[in-house]
């Protein structure tokens, strides 16, 4: 009797990819019907909130209504790499936008783009906020005290927990905590020796001093996380969950 060998696990880029045209359209129609806010971003730091107003599969076009920030909109149009990110309940969607153009219609100025041929779908579950295990804790390296102030002092902050949407870091007591709403555009997140990538962080809250005077708990969200970074983060979270289950944690 011939025994089929076990299937190899899908690589990270395939585990979260949705590229069947019907599935892609179904997700886009949900974004349009519910007028879900989307965050548009590019590697140069342009950010813009938008909603999907037109979906035309025959012409392979979409149109986005965007907040009145023509400077950021034009920056995205001129960019070679623009990502859209949105949440549908517990699902995070990410896709690239191409052939961007600002045009005028009955609603005013809108941003037109090619219909994305694929998107990435990340399931957000409460268990996906994980605490690291092991002797070597992941760290985030950023500049102190905070931009836009210039400083050559680099802080390496311990990661307390992490999810697909954000990260909690241990801020040192000898440094004044930054104000909520402040952003760090170039933070190196080092999860493991072979899993490190750059992210943009926005501070949401500053907690009370931690027990033993070890630091202050700061909660950050990711801003415009790229598809590749999301895949790397998702792999780390999945692996950490498995380790915690094996250790009975």
N, C-alpha and C positions, 0 to 999 in steps of 0.2 A: 504494500500500500504506500503510495507516494504521499509524503507529508509536505505540505506547503511551508516554506520558511516564514517566520513571523515578519510582518510588515515593518519596515523601518519607520521610526517616527518622522513625521513631517518636519522639515526645517522651519525655523521660526517665521520666515517670510511667507510660508504657505499656510501656516496654521491660522492666520488671522486675515487672509486675503479673501475678498469677495470679488469675483470677476465675471460671473454669469450675468449677462445683460439684464435678464429679468429680475434678479436679486438686486443688482445695482439700482435699477429704476425704482424698485419697491422701496428701498431705503430713501432715495431722493424724494419720492412722492410723499413719504412720511414727513421729511424735513419741510417740504413745501406746505403740506396740509396743516401741520401744527405750527408753522412759522417758528421753527426752532432757531434760536440765536446761534450763529456760527462765528467762530473766531478765525479770521484770516491772518496769516503771518508769513514772513519770509526770513531767510538767514540774516538779512541786513537790519532787522529790528523793526520793520514796519508791522503795525497791528491794526486791525479794523474789525468791527462787529458788523455782521450782515445777516440777511435772511434770504432764502431761496424764493423768488417771486415767479419765475417762469421756468418751465421744464418742457423742452421741445425735443422729443426723441427723434422725430423725423429729420429735423435739421441738425441733430446732435449738438444742441446748444442749451445753455442754462443762462438765467439772468439773476443777479443778486441786487437787492436793495441794500444800501450801506449807509452807515451813520455819516453825518455831514462833515467829513474830514477829507477834503479833496487832495491834500498834500500826501496823506498816508495812502489814499486810494491810488494816486498816480505813482507813488513809490512801488506799490504792489504790481501795478500794470507793467512797470519797467523791469520788474524782477524776473529772473529766469526760473525761480523755484518758489511757488506759492502753495501753501498748505491750508486746507479748510478743516476745522475740527468742530464737532458738535456732539451733544449728548441726547440720545433717545432713551429716556428712563435710565436703565442701568447699563446701557450700551453706548460706548464711545465710538464715533465714526471719524475716520480721517481719510482725506483724499487730496490729490494734487489738482491744482487748477492750471489750465494752459490756455494760451491764446486770449489773454485778458484784454478787454477793451472797455472804456467808459463811453456809453452812448446815452442818448436822451429818448425817453418815451413819455407816455401819458402820466407816469408817476414821477417824472423828473429824471435825474441822472441815475443810471443803473450800471452795474458792471456785468458785462457779458463774457462768457467763457465757454470753452468746449465741454461737451458732456463728458464727465470723467469715465474712462473705460473700466476702472476698478476702484475699490475702496478697501479700507482696512477696518475690521470690526473687533473691538476689544470689549469683553464682558466685564463689567464692574460688579464685583460682589464684595460684601462686607469683609469676607475672609481674605480678600486681596490686599488689605492693609496688614502688612506683616512686619514683625520685628526680626532683625538679623540674628543669626545663630553662628556660633563658632568663635574662634579666638581673634580673628581679624575682622573688625567691624568696618563696614563701608564708611566712606567719608565724602564730604563735599568741600571742595577747595574754592574759596572766594576771597575777594579783597576786603580789607577792613579800612575804615569803618563801614562805609557804604558809598555807592556811586551817587551823585557825580563827583564826590570829593576824591581827589587823587591820593593814592596810597600805594606804597610798594609792599605793605605788610599783607602777607597771605595768611588766611585762617583756614585750618583744616578742621572742619566740624564733624563730629560723630553723627551718623545717621541713627536715629532712635527708632523710627518706623517709616515705612514707605508704601505707597500705593500707585496705581496707574495715574492718579490725579495730582499727587503731591507728596511731600516728604517732611518729616519732623527732624529738626536738627538741634544739637546741644550747643547752646551759645555760651561762651566763657563768661564768668562773673566779672572779670577785670575789663570787659569791653561793654560799653553802653549799648543796649539793644537798639536796633533800628526801629523806625516808625512803621506801623502797619501800612501797607500799600506801596512801600518801597520795592524796587526791583533790582535784581542782579542779572545783567544780560549774558555774562560769560562765567558760568559756574561749572567746574569739572566735577562730575559725579563719578566717583570711583567705587563701584559696587564689588568688584572682584578684580584680581590682577589682569584678567583678560576681558573684562567688561567695564569699560569706562567711556564716557561720552559727555559732551557739553550740553548744558541745559540753561534755560532762562527761568528764574524763580521770582515769584511775587509773595511778599510776606503778608500773611493773613492775621495772625494773632501772636502775641507774646505771652507766654504762660508765667506762672510763679516760679521762683527758684526751686530747683530740684532737690530732693533729700540729700543730705550730706554736703551741701554746698558745691555740687559738681557742675552746676551750670544752670542755664535757663532754657526752658522748652520753647522753641520757635516753630510755628507751623507755616509751611510754604506751599503754594500751588505751582505746578508747571505751567509755563506760558508758551503756547505755540510749539509743543513738543513734536519733533519730527517723527515721521513714520519709522525710520531706522532706530531712533532712540526709544520709541514706544515698544518696538519689538525687543530690544535689548532689556528694557525694564520689565516687560512681561515675562521674558524667559527667567530673569533673576527672581521675580516674585513666585513663579511656578516652582522653581527649584527650591527656594527657601521654604515654601509650604510643604514640599515633600520632605525636606530635612526635618522640619519641626514635627511632622507626623511620625517619622521614623524614631525621633527622640522622645516621643510621647508628650510633646509640649503643646 
